[in-house]
Amino acid sequence: MSIPLLLQPQSIAALYQKFADETPNALLQFFPDRANAEAGLGIQYDTIEYGKDVAAVNARGGLPQMVTPAKRGTVVGHAITLSEQIYIGPDIIKSMRAPGSITTGPAAEHIAREIKQLRLRIQKRKALFAAQCLGTASGNLSFTLPGAASAETVSLNYQTSPNNHTAIGSAWQTAATDVIANILTAKTNIAADSGKLATHMVMNSTTGAYLGANTKIASYLSDVAKDEMRLNGRLSRLCDLDIIYVDDTYVVESTGTATKFLPDNHVAILAGDSSDRGMLECAPQSIHAPEGTRGIYFHTFMEPGINGGVYIQYEYNVFPYLACPDEIVFDTTVAA
């Protein structure tokens, strides 16, 4: 028996894409998917510190003046492999819609749910990487390979001087703290070092509650903003920054406990321009993948035996990158 059309790789890939609109993630809007130009799993990119100099005035008719390319460091790593398999038993396969039938069988619904869950798992893993890029792993990217005694850590090259991009402020839990001054300083550091405009502030709702209780902030709020606070219980905008609240959780494999993507007391302020960051999708290493494939790759095969089911496998090699860490300022202890 051949593999049913619904379980063919192209059908599974179409299902995976179908659920794109149903599985959004607030963190991933700041890290768009990009195809890695290289064929292998090796990743290497320069971290840029955009210059603060203005263009030089030159002699009329003179030779152009030499400019030193702006560069701070190099990040070297390997793509992180995500790969799982789903087993579709013979009982599910038997319940597939018969040829010519107009009634959708339970098999189609079962498979759709499995692929939606698969997409959610992948999105959560990518969101965890995005959160780490926003400072939840102390300015590093950290992950542990199966069987490894310790985590692999990749520095994202955040700078702490002359402008500190790993601190915003403290004592936000105290109503009299000048939180606005903290935010404005962070915005200034982003503008000075990256040449970009900060447009977003990201935190969870627990941290966001400090904003609503702050007396300095309350004195600046318009009547409209105060009404919004009463209605929604939180601010949506402050200091020309859109506030994004991320309250999603993920399950830590080693403990089975639910953990917040953005922990309490963590805040990140960043530029809306995402041209210098993203998720690099690399080529699959599977020998079955066509040449030039980037991103997720699906493979299906029939289990041997008279009552064999079908295995759905995928391979996804991805690496979050942050070529301009100066466009972000984060702090993990604003209530310290």
PyMOL commands that set and color helices and strands:
alter all, ss='L'
color gray80, all
select helices_A, chain A and resi 5-7+9-18+27-30+90-94+106-136+179-194+205-212+215-220+223-232+325-327
alter helices_A, ss='H'
color red, helices_A
select strands_A, chain A and resi 33-35+42-47+73-78+80-88+140-143+152-155+198-203+237-238+241-245+249-251+258-260+267-271+277-281+297-302+310-322+328-331
alter strands_A, ss='S'
color yellow, strands_A
deselect
rebuild
show_as cartoon
